[in-house]
Amino acid sequence: MTDFDFLLKALKLTWILRLLRTLDNSNWCNIPEHYFRSKGGLNFLLRCNYDTNYFKDLSPFYKKILNFFHELKTLYSYDQKQELVLFNNKDILVDGKPIFLNEWFKKGILSINDLWNESGNFLTFHKFCDKYSCESNFLQYYQVVSAIPERLRSLAKCSDIINKSFFTGNNNIFPSTNRHKLICTRLGQRTSIICLASRFTLKIKQALNVGVKNSL
């Protein structure tokens, strides 16, 4: 990958920080903010097992930004059991697309494990309603249950419960490490996205330094 490509990625990733700063009701961000709100908010979406191929109504510009972010997650071997999250999950599809159910989200229903009973089986619809006092219907509930692949069901049964505060809070997506010297600063409700561009920027600087030495 060329230095210019790294620069473009770094610049595009900074838009994530800009979007996460949009508590000032800036007009320019109304459309993307409205879209991301339908996914639980950008802060939540970034942590999910998403695939932008399912984001039909999102502009190519923002899709590319999310794709770069996904690439960064892969680079850092990001693993917070995001495969077990019910929402924005490319592997849990209802009518051919990922789901986000705001009522469930507000009740703290995030993962496959939240649908288990004490025996490790799915709750019946009535037990589900009793447990969460959630406004849902029979068809919707069983659509979600039926959409969960057997692979993820097995994974959920042998995995620890996900850290919900990680997905719904404002903690750093990438933990700070001595190796990468990440800058992980949070500003209010903004996730620390400064570190996203820093990796690519560091690569750019290293490449430029090599170029300067070779020219001397």
Secondary structure in CASP SS format (residue, H / E / C, confidence):
PFRMAT SS
TARGET T0000
AUTHOR 0000-0000-0000
METHOD secondary structure of the structure
MODEL  1
M C 1.00
T C 1.00
D H 1.00
F H 1.00
D H 1.00
F H 1.00
L H 1.00
L H 1.00
K H 1.00
A H 1.00
L H 1.00
K H 1.00
L H 1.00
T H 1.00
W H 1.00
I H 1.00
L H 1.00
R H 1.00
L H 1.00
L H 1.00
R C 1.00
T C 1.00
L C 1.00
D C 1.00
N C 1.00
S C 1.00
N H 1.00
W H 1.00
C H 1.00
N H 1.00
I H 1.00
P H 1.00
E H 1.00
H H 1.00
Y H 1.00
F H 1.00
R H 1.00
S C 1.00
K C 1.00
G C 1.00
G C 1.00
L H 1.00
N H 1.00
F H 1.00
L H 1.00
L C 1.00
R C 1.00
C C 1.00
N C 1.00
Y C 1.00
D C 1.00
T H 1.00
N H 1.00
Y H 1.00
F C 1.00
K C 1.00
D C 1.00
L C 1.00
S C 1.00
P H 1.00
F H 1.00
Y H 1.00
K H 1.00
K H 1.00
I H 1.00
L H 1.00
N H 1.00
F H 1.00
F H 1.00
H H 1.00
E H 1.00
L H 1.00
K H 1.00
T H 1.00
L H 1.00
Y C 1.00
S C 1.00
Y C 1.00
D C 1.00
Q C 1.00
K C 1.00
Q H 1.00
E H 1.00
L H 1.00
V E 1.00
L C 1.00
F C 1.00
N C 1.00
N C 1.00
K C 1.00
D C 1.00
I C 1.00
L E 1.00
V E 1.00
D C 1.00
G C 1.00
K E 1.00
P E 1.00
I C 1.00
F C 1.00
L C 1.00
N H 1.00
E H 1.00
W H 1.00
F H 1.00
K H 1.00
K C 1.00
G C 1.00
I C 1.00
L C 1.00
S E 1.00
I H 1.00
N H 1.00
D H 1.00
L H 1.00
W E 1.00
N C 1.00
E C 1.00
S C 1.00
G C 1.00
N C 1.00
F E 1.00
L C 1.00
T C 1.00
F H 1.00
H H 1.00
K H 1.00
F H 1.00
C H 1.00
D H 1.00
K H 1.00
Y H 1.00
S C 1.00
C C 1.00
E C 1.00
S C 1.00
N C 1.00
F H 1.00
L H 1.00
Q H 1.00
Y H 1.00
Y H 1.00
Q H 1.00
V H 1.00
V H 1.00
S H 1.00
A H 1.00
I C 1.00
P C 1.00
E H 1.00
R H 1.00
L H 1.00
R H 1.00
S H 1.00
L H 1.00
A H 1.00
K H 1.00
C C 1.00
S C 1.00
D C 1.00
I C 1.00
I C 1.00
N C 1.00
K H 1.00
S H 1.00
F H 1.00
F H 1.00
T H 1.00
G C 1.00
N C 1.00
N C 1.00
N C 1.00
I C 1.00
F C 1.00
P C 1.00
S C 1.00
T C 1.00
N C 1.00
R C 1.00
H C 1.00
K C 1.00
L C 1.00
I C 1.00
C C 1.00
T C 1.00
R C 1.00
L E 1.00
G C 1.00
Q C 1.00
R E 1.00
T C 1.00
S C 1.00
I C 1.00
I H 1.00
C H 1.00
L H 1.00
A H 1.00
S H 1.00
R H 1.00
F H 1.00
T H 1.00
L H 1.00
K H 1.00
I H 1.00
K H 1.00
Q H 1.00
A H 1.00
L H 1.00
N H 1.00
V H 1.00
G H 1.00
V H 1.00
K H 1.00
N H 1.00
S H 1.00
L C 1.00
END
